[in-house]
Amino acid sequence: MSVSDFAFFGRLHPLILHLPIGLLLGALVLEVLASKGKVTRPALGLFLWLAALSAVVTSASGWVLSHEEGYGGETLEWHERLGIALAITAVLAALLHDPRARSPRRLGFYRTALVVGCVLLVLAGHKGSVLTHGADWLDGPRVRGELLPGNARLQPGSDSLPSPTENGTSQEKEPGWSPALPVEEPDTYAEVIAPFFAARCASCHGPTKHKGDLRLDSRAGLLAGGEDGAVLVPGDPAASLLFQRASLPLEHEDHMPPEGKPQPTPAELAALEAWIAAGAPFGDAAASPPAPAAPVAPEEEPAPPAAKPAGPPAEAIGALERAFLHHERVDPAAEDLWIDVAAVAPTLGDAEVRALLVPLAEWTVELSLARSVISDAALTDLARFAKLRRLDLRATQITDAGLAALAGHGALEELNLAQTQITDAAVEVLLGLPSLRKVALWNAGLSPAGLARLRTNLEVNAGDEPAAAALEVEGELAFTSDRALPGAELVPETLRPVNTTCPVSGSPVNPKYALVHTSATVTRVVGFCCPNCPKEFWADPAKFESKLP
């Protein structure tokens, strides 16, 4: 049985997710009313259990949907974590709720769980909205003019493209002019097509959701296609599934974007058609026809133009995702990758490094192999990662011999070797890394002398720094129970009782119960042990005066 067998259950997620929202927020309102005695707690308990059950079902259906509909990325991971935490907190609040409110401590825990659940509800809901509508959905609909370059911008309410003039300004064309994209410009894809995909398609085919295994947010995704095959045929718009679907009538079941989503304008469709017809250039075309080449000798050949490096291969990225290796861009504007194998570290060895990571060596700048089962052989492969700046080898079985494979690596800036088997023999290798500036060596095998050598040039964190001096020390505690008359220090000097023993009962005096008594010769403050003794004293003071100092 696989996740796809529960696809229908997963597709219920957008419908049932509103139940825990209403029920949990409603439970919070009812708790406020119950604290004022306006709602009975047994009724509130039933409400809480309904909220907890709906949160659990919603969390489970969301998990199924994420595997069925092609979602992915860091936003999904946070949405899943927050959803699971919300379900657990909702169940905990229902369990802690006491219908009779007999335990103030339990009541406090329950209220805390309920408030935390509502906070998690807001956070999980926000992450879900970003998955569905994109990170900038709160900004409202985009102005269509923003989808085109500065010299070919749509005016609000217009479906025609102005033509660029020689000085970069635009002028309206005569009626009947057909909007044709200046495909000879090298930035056509970056300034027109990529923003078009971001505005119309990225919510379902972008970095967080890959519906139909299709991504339209990069060159690699466009060329790789989806589960229905290629979507782009350069030079032939009619054969390109991408243009076919966008050109279908809105009511057609295969029309894209689906009904209810922002639809492309005629000008945008014309721009997309012209771009595909021109061969779908990704910024490689010249801005203008090239000047004639200078004459060359017959035996010489002009050097071919340098090709721009493409992004990470889509098949290599897909292999990472299928193997549950986390990856994300270090900078959204670049193709550089951070890869972390934490989810499968206990089973990831040298073969997996070679099969999954080496194909992405050109784009990997940060790599965490902590707690994996790699050996020295893997470091020979890692030496090929020319752009690698940060490498985490914590708690692996590498040795000095393996680390020597990285000798002279020109890009490494930070290296984590905590809990490894390296010794002082690795000091020379580390000092020979030209860009290295920080290294972690907790519980590694280096001696104090080896660490001292490294600290001459590097920032070393080995856990051997002396404990910081205390900023402040609290003085000796003094308790009121240590005094002869507990609580006496709280009473002004002029009102302190003259006696330490109650003249009526003989018990120790409590300073709270005292009165001013004037006898024939003296006025003084008399203390008693309880509120009843002063009454008996006032009835016959002479009877007790002999017991006063």
ROLOTOR-734185 format. One record per residue (C-alpha): residue in one letter; x, y, z. Coordinates in steps of 0.02 Angstrom, whole numbers, plus 32768, in hexadecimal, padded with zeros to 4 digits. Each point is the difference from the previous one (the first is absolute). Layout:
<atoms>
AXYZ/...
</atoms>
This chain:
<atoms>
M800080008000/S804880AB7FCE/V7FD880B6801E/S7FA780097F57/D7F7C7F868043/F7FC6808C8074/A800080897F7C/F7F488028801A/F801C801680BB/G809080787FDB/R7F9580697F8A/L7F85801D808E/H8085806A8058/P7FCB80AA7FB7/L7F4D7FDA8037/I80197FBF80B2/L808F80748032/H7F7D8084802C/L7FB97F92808B/P8093800E807A/I800D80B97FD9/G7F4E80238035/L7FFA7F81808D/L80A580308054/L7FDF80BB7FF7/G7F4F7FDD803C/A80457F9B8091/L806D80938032/V7F6980748001/L7F997F818063/E808E7FEE807F/V7FFA80BC801E/L7F437FF3801A/A80137F65806F/S807C805C8070/K7F75807F801F/G7F7E7F798022/K7F9C80207F62/V80227F557FAF/T80017F548052/R80A57FA27FF8/P7FB67F567FCB/A7FC080537F60/L80AB804F7FE5/G80537F558013/L7F9A7FB97F6F/F803280967F97/L80B87FE48028/W7FFA7F487FCD/L7FAE802E7F5B/A808B80807FE3/A80877F80802A/L7FB57F7A7F8F/S7FEE80797F6E/A80B5803B8018/V80417F4C7FFA/V7F9B7FD67F65/T803380A37FAA/S80B87FE18027/A7FF77F4E7FBB/S7FA580347F61/G807F808C7FE3/W808F7F85800C/V7FAE7F8F7F7E/L7FDD80957F8E/S80B5803C8007/H803C7F587FBD/E7F767FF07F7F/E7FFF80B07FB6/G80BC801D7FEF/Y801E80828086/G80B280168041/G807F8077804C/E8021805380A8/T7F5580558009/L7FAA7F567FF5/E80717FB98087/W7FD2808D8077/H7F487FF17FD4/E80057F458028/R805F801A80A4/L7F8A8088803A/G7F687F987FCE/I803C7F688061/A802B806D8097/L7F53804E7FF6/A7FAB7F557FFF/I80677FC78097/T7FDD80A1805F/A7F457FF67FDB/V7FF77F4D8042/L806580348099/A7F8880908024/A7F6C7F897FF6/L80557F848076/L802F8086807E/H7F54804F8004/D7FAB7FDE80A7/P7F40800C7FF4/R7FF5802A80BA/A809B80708009/R80397FB080A1/S80BB80197FE5/P803E80B37FE3/R80A77FBB7FC3/R7FB07F8F7F7F/L7F8F80907FCA/G809B806B7FE1/F80537F787F97/Y7F607FEA7F9B/R7FEE80BA7FDD/T80B6800B7FCD/A7FEA7F6F7F86/L7F6480517FB7/V805780A87FE4/V809B7FAC7FB5/G7F8D7F9B7F8D/C7FAF80A07FBF/V80AB804E7FE1/L80397F647FA1/L7F5C80087F9E/V802B80AF7FC0/L80B37FD07FD3/A7FCF7F5E7FA9/G7F7680597FA1/H807880867FC3/K807C7F7E7FC1/G7F717FA57FA8/S7FC880A07FAB/V80B2801D7FC2/L80027F4F7FB7/T7F5B801D7FA6/H800C80B57FC8/G80BA802B8008/A806B80648079/D7FBF80AA7FC3/W7F477FD67FF9/L7FD6807E808A/D803F808C7F8F/G7F697FE97F91/P7FF67FE87F43/R809680387F9A/V7FF3808F7F87/R800A7FB27F56/G807D80837FC8/E807F7FB8807A/L800D7F617F9A/L805680557F6F/P80A980577FED/G800F80BB8017/N800180217F45/A7F677F927FDB/R7F8B801B8094/L7F457FE27FFB/Q7F9580928038/P7F757FD5807C/G7F657FCF7FA2/S805C7FE77F5C/D80187F5B7FA4/S807E80427F82/L80BC8011800C/P804F80AA7FDE/S80977FFF7F90/P80AC80328042/T804F80987FB0/E80B8801A7FE5/N8017806480A0/G7FAA7F7B806D/T7F578058800F/S7F617FB97FB8/Q7F7D803E7F87/E7F577FBB7FD0/K7FF37FA97F56/E7F7B801C7F80/P7F5E7F9B800D/G80147F527FB9/W80B57FEF803A/S801D7F4E803C/P805C7FF380A8/A80A47FA97FD7/L80867FE58082/P80AF80417FD6/V80477F528010/E80AB80397FCA/E801A805180AB/P806E7F968072/D7F968022809B/T7F587FCC7FB8/Y7FF27F678070/A803B8059809E/E7F97809D7FE9/V7F627FBC7FAD/I7FEA7F458002/A80437FD680AE/P7F9380868055/F7F6B7FC07F9B/F801A7F4F8042/A801A804380B1/A7F5A805F7FFC/R7F937F807FA6/C804C7F54801E/A80747FFB8099/S7F767FDB8080/C7FEC7F517FB5/H80A57FE87FA2/G807F805E8068/P807F7FE0808B/T7F7F7FC98082/K7F857F9D7F94/H80277F937F68/K7F567FCD7FC0/G80107F7C7F79/D80BC7FF78025/L801180A47FA0/R8063809A8032/L7FFB80A27F9E/D8070806A8070/S80A67FD17FAE/R804B7FD47F5A/A80227F4D803A/G7F4A7FE88032/L7FBD80447F5B/L80717F8F7F9A/A7FE17F66806D/G7F4380067FED/G7F877FA0806F/E7FA67F5C8010/D7FAD801F7F55/G80A980187FAC/A8050809A7FB3/V7F9D80A2800F/L8074806D7F97/V80317FE47F49/P807480917FD2/G7FD0804C7F59/D7F517FB17FFC/P7F7A80518070/A7F767F927FBA/A805E7F628035/S802B804780AD/L7F887FBC8083/L8024809C8068/F7FB780757F7C/Q7F767F867FCE/R7FB87FF780B1/A800980BC801A/S7FA680217F5A/L7F6C7F8D801F/P7F56804E802B/L7FEB802580B9/E7F747F818012/H806A7F727FB7/E80327F808083/D80B680047FC7/H800F80BD7FFF/M809080468067/P8005805E8074/P7F617FB28046/E7F6180648011/G8006806F809A/K80BB80237FEE/P804980A07FB2/Q7FF17FEC7F43/P807E803A7F7C/T7FD180957F95/P80027FF77F41/A80A180668001/E80537F848076/L7FCB7F6C7F95/A8045805A7F67/A80A5801D805B/L80097F488032/E7FDB7FC77F4D/A808480747FB7/W80827FC5807D/I7FE27F487FD8/A7FFD80237F46/A80AB80548010/G80487F5F8049/A7FDA802280B8/P80A6805A8023/F8034800980B7/G806580A07FF4/D80827FB77F88/A7FCB80637F65/A805C809E7FD0/A7FAE80A8801D/S8016802C7F48/P803E7FAA7F64/P80BA7FDE8016/A807D806A7FA1/P805A7FA97F70/A80947F9C803E/A80AE803D7FD1/P80517F9F7F73/V80647F6C803D/A807E7F917FAE/P7FB47F667FAE/E804F7F8C807F/E7FB780608095/E7F557FE7804A/P7FA58082806A/A7FF37FCC80B6/P7F507FC7802F/P7FA58071807C/A800B7FC880B5/A7F5F7FAF8036/K7FAE803C809F/P80017F778086/A7F557FB38018/G7FB27FE380AA/P80037F5C8061/P7FBE7F6F7F95/A7F4A7FDE8024/E801F7F448006/A808880178085/I7F8E806D8069/G7F757F807FED/A80767F76803B/L80248066809E/E7F4880148025/R7FDB7F487FE5/A808D7FD48078/F7FBB807B8083/L809A80717FFC/H7FD780B3802E/H803780857F83/E7FDF80B87FE8/R804F80957FAC/V80798063806B/D7FCD809C7FA0/P7F5680057FA6/A805280647F74/A80897F7E7FE0/E800B7F467FDD/D80757FD88092/L7FC07F748070/W80037FCE80B7/I7FE97F448016/D7FE17FA880A7/V7FF57F428013/A7FC2800180B5/A7F5D7FA37FDA/V805D7F667FBC/A80AC8018804E/P800B7F528054/T7FEE7FAC7F55/L806080797F90/G80AF7FC37FCF/D808480157F7A/A7F947FB67F75/E7F73807B8021/V807A80938001/R803F7FCC7F55/A7F537FDE7FB7/L7F9B8090804B/L8079808C802A/V808D7FFA7F80/P7F88802D7F6F/L7FDD80A2805E/A80B68027802C/E8001809A7F8F/W7F7280548061/T801B7FC580B4/V804780868074/E7FC37FBD80A9/L7FFA7F47802C/S7FD67FA680A3/L80307F48800D/A7FF87FFD80BF/R7FE17F548050/S80067FA97F56/V80607F5D7FE4/I807980447F7E/S80B87FCE8002/D80A080527FC2/A7FD27FCE7F4E/A7F72807F7FFE/L807980908020/T80587FD87F5C/D7F5B80247FA9/L7FE2809D8069/A80A680467FC3/R7FA8801A7F58/F7F83807A804D/A805E809C7FC9/K7F81807E8049/L7FE77FA980A8/R800F8082808B/R7FB57FA88098/L80147F468025/D7FBC7FA48099/L80547F568020/R7FCD7FF680B6/A7FF77F528050/T803D7FA47F63/Q808A7F7D7FF1/I807A80687F9A/T80B97FFF802F/D809B80677FDE/A801C7FA07F5D/G7F53802F7FBF/L801180B68032/A80A180087F9B/A7F967FEF7F62/L7FC180B28020/A80B080488009/G800A80A67FA6/H7F4480107FE3/G7FED80B57FCE/A7F4D80288038/L7FE87FAC80AB/E7FDE80848085/E7FAF7F9C808E/L801E7F4B8030/N7FAC7F9C808B/L80697F6B8039/A7FB47FE880AD/Q7FFA7F4C8042/T80727FBF7F75/Q809F7F96800B/I807C80817FBD/T80A38024805E/D808C807F8000/A80367FB87F58/A7F7080637FB2/V804080A8803E/E806C801F7F65/V7F6E7FD77F8C/L7F8E807A805A/L8081808B8002/G801C7FE27F46/L7F4C80267FCF/P801180B37FBD/S7F4D803C8022/L7FDF7FA280A3/R7FD980748091/K7F967F9A807A/V800C7F4A803A/A7F9E7FA08085/L805F7F76805C/W7F9A7FCC8099/N80307F54803D/A80787FE87F6E/G80AB7FB0801A/L806C809D7FFC/S807580278091/P800880AA8057/A80A180227FA0/G7FAB7FDA7F5A/L7F6D8071802B/A8078808B8030/R80557FF57F56/L7F59800D7FA6/R7FCE80978067/T809180627FBB/N7FA180127F5A/L7F4F7FBC801B/E7F698017806E/V7FF77F59805D/N7F6C7FC68067/A80377F668060/G7F9D801280A1/D809F80188064/E7FEB80B7802B/P7FFF802580BC/A7F5980208052/A7FCE80B78004/A800F805A80A6/A7F5E8020805E/L7FC080B07FE4/E7FA6800680A8/V7FF37F91809B/E7F658000806D/G801D801F80B9/E7FD37F87808B/L7F467FE78010/A7FAA802F80A4/F7F547FB98028/T7F80804D8073/S7FF17F588058/D80B4801A803D/R7FCB80988066/A7FC37FFE80B4/L7F5C80507FCD/P7FCC7FCC7F4E/G7FBD80927F9E/A803A8081807C/E807080557F80/L7F64802A7F9B/V7FB9806B808F/P803F80B18025/E806E800C8099/T7F81806B8061/L7F777F7E7FE6/R805F7F61802C/P7FB97FA08095/V8062800580A2/N7FDC7F48801E/T802C7F627F9E/T7F837F908059/C7F44801A7FFB/P7FC7803380B2/V7F5B7FA27FE6/S80347F597FB3/G80BC7FFA801C/S801C7FDF7F45/P807F805F7F94/V7FC480AD7FCC/N7FC880247F4E/P802980BA7FDF/K7F5E80117F9B/Y7F9B7FF6809F/A8034808E8072/L7FB18091805E/V80398099805F/H7FDC7FEF80BA/T8011808A8081/S800D7FCB80B5/A800C806F8099/T80BA801E7FE3/V802F7FD77F4A/T7FC07FF87F4D/R803F7F6E7F99/V7FD87F8F7F69/V7FC47F538034/G80077F6F7F85/F7F8F7F677FF7/C80037F597FA4/C7F54800A7FAD/P7F6B80777FE8/N7FA07FB48093/C807E8023808B/P7FF180C07FF9/K7F477FF1802B/E80247F9E809E/F808E8078802D/W7F8E80997FF1/A7F7E7FAE806F/D807980058095/P80AC804C7FD8/A80397FFD80B6/K7FF37F437FFF/F808A7FF47F7B/E807080968025/S80707F978070/K802E7F967F67/L804080967F9E/P80B6803B8008/
</atoms>
